[in-house]
Amino acid sequence: MITVLICDDRRRVREDLTRAIAAARGVKHLDCVARTDELLTRYARVRADLVLIGTGRAAPSGIESARRLVAADPGANVVVFGEPDDVRVIATAIADGVRGYLRWDASRPEVLAALAITLANVSIPAPRVHSPSNVELTERELQVLHGMVEGKSNGEMGRELSLAENTIKTHARSLFGKLGARDRAHAVAQGFRRGFMT
């Protein structure tokens, strides 16, 4: 039987996730907290099988909550959820050892899939995207990836590299294909996981 712990300082988010997960097969207990100190105390007591933590601009303390929990228990199954374009937050969380991330607008089936995948002790992949095991990036692709980490637009990267914006887009598409990424956030997370950035 599965125990799930949700941490987010917004009551509505906690309630929505509770409704999405409560009916899932195998869920024995579901608990919610609003703050990092509550999360660490509650986790130490219940040792939840899965912890969902809100991150990003709307939940600025979430990334610190994830970091502190993983530091306290590297084996914890932690999934963060936040804005899909908040690449720095997502990349930091992945680098700190969380299992994966979900978008704020994830559907109920996506949330339940994340539950199943994480508890199988694997990181959450982007759905329906092949992720090759051996990846080699060109110098341009690495430059584009670093630009994404810094939150730069295609136009900004083009000006810095003296390339047309469409050329940057071409390199980005190639980068996504090699990393099996569906968007910038996932590309950055894969870049950290595969050691292209430290």
C-alpha positions as a printed NumPy array, in Angstrom:
array([[  0.   ,   0.   ,   0.   ],
       [  1.177,   3.483,  -0.923],
       [  1.593,   6.624,   1.182],
       [  1.699,   9.995,  -0.598],
       [  2.731,  13.354,   0.872],
       [  1.971,  16.666,  -0.896],
       [  3.719,  19.951,  -0.089],
       [  2.498,  23.249,  -1.508],
       [  1.601,  26.524,   0.176],
       [ -1.573,  26.94 ,  -1.92 ],
       [ -4.639,  25.244,  -0.485],
       [ -6.371,  24.836,  -3.841],
       [ -3.355,  23.064,  -5.361],
       [ -3.213,  20.668,  -2.422],
       [ -6.922,  19.949,  -2.747],
       [ -6.742,  19.376,  -6.528],
       [ -3.84 ,  16.94 ,  -6.181],
       [ -5.573,  15.163,  -3.323],
       [ -8.647,  14.589,  -5.477],
       [ -6.519,  13.359,  -8.378],
       [ -4.556,  10.866,  -6.313],
       [ -6.991,   9.748,  -3.602],
       [ -8.841,   7.308,  -5.845],
       [ -5.686,   5.726,  -7.281],
       [ -5.399,   1.99 ,  -6.746],
       [ -3.084,   1.101,  -3.897],
       [ -3.021,   4.51 ,  -2.183],
       [ -3.453,   3.83 ,   1.522],
       [ -2.768,   7.268,   2.965],
       [ -2.508,  10.767,   1.515],
       [ -1.347,  13.761,   3.542],
       [ -0.757,  17.448,   2.79 ],
       [  1.459,  20.148,   4.292],
       [  2.008,  23.783,   3.4  ],
       [  5.569,  24.545,   4.56 ],
       [  9.073,  23.059,   4.439],
       [  9.344,  22.564,   8.195],
       [  6.042,  20.688,   8.214],
       [  7.192,  18.578,   5.262],
       [ 10.415,  17.448,   6.912],
       [  8.684,  16.691,  10.214],
       [  5.84 ,  14.778,   8.577],
       [  8.142,  12.843,   6.261],
       [ 10.353,  11.789,   9.15 ],
       [  7.265,  10.363,  10.823],
       [  5.455,   8.678,   7.908],
       [  8.284,   8.007,   5.374],
       [  5.917,   8.543,   2.435],
       [  6.447,   6.407,  -0.658],
       [  6.005,   9.47 ,  -2.882],
       [  6.395,  13.199,  -2.156],
       [  4.969,  15.845,  -4.516],
       [  6.381,  19.356,  -4.039],
       [  5.256,  22.556,  -5.748],
       [  8.084,  24.727,  -7.115],
       [  8.629,  27.84 ,  -9.174],
       [  7.47 ,  31.428,  -9.075],
       [  4.135,  30.589,  -7.461],
       [  5.772,  28.397,  -4.793],
       [  9.236,  29.912,  -4.198],
       [ 10.055,  27.738,  -1.178],
       [  9.363,  24.5  ,  -3.041],
       [ 12.819,  24.003,  -4.51 ],
       [ 14.407,  24.413,  -1.07 ],
       [ 11.911,  21.926,   0.345],
       [ 12.878,  19.38 ,  -2.301],
       [ 16.597,  19.979,  -1.734],
       [ 16.368,  19.582,   2.024],
       [ 14.233,  16.455,   1.837],
       [ 16.52 ,  14.709,  -0.666],
       [ 19.554,  15.722,   1.401],
       [ 17.941,  14.197,   4.492],
       [ 16.93 ,  11.028,   2.627],
       [ 18.625,  10.454,  -0.762],
       [ 16.322,   7.494,  -1.32 ],
       [ 13.162,   9.6  ,  -1.124],
       [ 10.847,   9.48 ,  -4.136],
       [ 10.364,  13.199,  -4.781],
       [  8.582,  14.722,  -7.768],
       [  8.388,  18.482,  -8.235],
       [  5.696,  20.268, -10.195],
       [  5.824,  23.75 , -11.632],
       [  5.81 ,  25.975, -14.692],
       [  6.951,  24.085, -17.826],
       [  9.204,  26.961, -18.91 ],
       [ 10.891,  27.462, -15.528],
       [ 14.02 ,  25.641, -16.687],
       [ 16.366,  26.826, -13.944],
       [ 14.121,  25.587, -11.16 ],
       [ 13.491,  22.248, -12.838],
       [ 17.154,  21.718, -13.72 ],
       [ 18.228,  22.547, -10.168],
       [ 15.701,  20.13 ,  -8.737],
       [ 16.803,  17.325, -11.072],
       [ 20.457,  18.007, -10.248],
       [ 19.593,  17.848,  -6.544],
       [ 18.22 ,  14.337,  -6.945],
       [ 14.457,  14.545,  -7.424],
       [ 12.928,  11.765,  -9.53 ],
       [ 11.17 ,  13.993, -12.036],
       [  8.764,  16.849, -12.62 ],
       [  5.218,  17.532, -13.683],
       [  3.628,  20.592, -15.236],
       [  1.132,  22.595, -13.19 ],
       [ -1.53 ,  21.646, -15.709],
       [ -0.824,  17.897, -15.687],
       [ -3.973,  15.876, -16.244],
       [ -5.206,  13.303, -13.755],
       [ -3.892,  10.411, -15.92 ],
       [ -0.468,  12.112, -16.046],
       [ -0.41 ,  12.496, -12.255],
       [ -1.348,   8.847, -11.79 ],
       [  1.263,   7.771, -14.333],
       [  3.871,   9.766, -12.402],
       [  2.787,   7.965,  -9.256],
       [  3.244,   4.555, -10.864],
       [  6.526,   5.373, -12.621],
       [  8.16 ,   6.974,  -9.602],
       [  7.241,   4.135,  -7.295],
       [  8.812,   1.763,  -9.83 ],
       [ 12.018,   3.622,  -8.845],
       [ 12.712,   5.258, -12.197],
       [ 12.732,   8.896, -13.23 ],
       [  9.655,  10.263, -14.962],
       [ 10.24 ,  10.476, -18.717],
       [  8.562,  12.807, -21.147],
       [  5.58 ,  10.838, -22.479],
       [  5.843,   9.154, -25.879],
       [  9.382,  10.403, -26.574],
       [ 12.339,   8.106, -27.225],
       [ 15.416,   8.985, -25.187],
       [ 18.643,   7.542, -26.647],
       [ 21.168,   6.13 , -24.204],
       [ 24.331,   7.433, -25.899],
       [ 24.222,  11.101, -26.837],
       [ 26.832,  13.311, -28.447],
       [ 26.119,  17.017, -28.823],
       [ 27.791,  19.372, -31.263],
       [ 29.45 ,  22.539, -30.009],
       [ 26.499,  24.597, -31.267],
       [ 23.994,  22.328, -29.553],
       [ 25.914,  22.684, -26.291],
       [ 25.907,  26.461, -26.685],
       [ 22.153,  26.422, -27.253],
       [ 21.664,  24.158, -24.239],
       [ 23.676,  26.532, -22.033],
       [ 21.612,  29.417, -23.379],
       [ 18.452,  27.594, -22.338],
       [ 19.836,  27.1  , -18.837],
       [ 20.354,  30.857, -18.624],
       [ 16.78 ,  31.47 , -19.785],
       [ 17.782,  33.185, -23.028],
       [ 15.41 ,  33.435, -25.971],
       [ 16.312,  32.088, -29.404],
       [ 16.838,  35.664, -30.555],
       [ 19.226,  36.443, -27.698],
       [ 21.234,  33.298, -28.38 ],
       [ 21.345,  34.134, -32.083],
       [ 22.731,  37.605, -31.422],
       [ 25.38 ,  36.265, -29.027],
       [ 26.48 ,  33.526, -31.426],
       [ 26.093,  35.649, -34.594],
       [ 23.54 ,  33.193, -35.967],
       [ 20.067,  33.64 , -37.43 ],
       [ 17.2  ,  32.876, -35.061],
       [ 15.996,  30.116, -37.408],
       [ 19.446,  28.506, -37.162],
       [ 19.145,  28.512, -33.367],
       [ 15.744,  26.855, -33.721],
       [ 17.273,  24.187, -35.946],
       [ 19.973,  23.44 , -33.371],
       [ 17.326,  23.381, -30.631],
       [ 15.212,  20.852, -32.569],
       [ 18.268,  18.658, -33.071],
       [ 19.104,  18.991, -29.37 ],
       [ 15.559,  17.986, -28.364],
       [ 15.728,  14.963, -30.643],
       [ 19.059,  13.754, -29.27 ],
       [ 18.007,  14.213, -25.647],
       [ 14.497,  12.869, -26.142],
       [ 13.104,  16.152, -24.811],
       [  9.709,  17.652, -25.527],
       [ 10.514,  21.193, -24.363],
       [ 13.267,  23.428, -22.953],
       [ 12.724,  22.367, -19.352],
       [ 13.083,  18.698, -20.151],
       [ 16.126,  19.352, -22.358],
       [ 17.851,  21.189, -19.518],
       [ 16.98 ,  18.443, -17.038],
       [ 18.381,  15.826, -19.422],
       [ 21.481,  17.943, -19.932],
       [ 22.188,  17.899, -16.193],
       [ 21.415,  14.191, -15.891],
       [ 23.722,  13.265, -18.772],
       [ 26.596,  15.386, -17.492],
       [ 26.613,  18.06 , -20.194],
       [ 26.315,  20.681, -17.462],
       [ 27.433,  20.782, -13.853]])
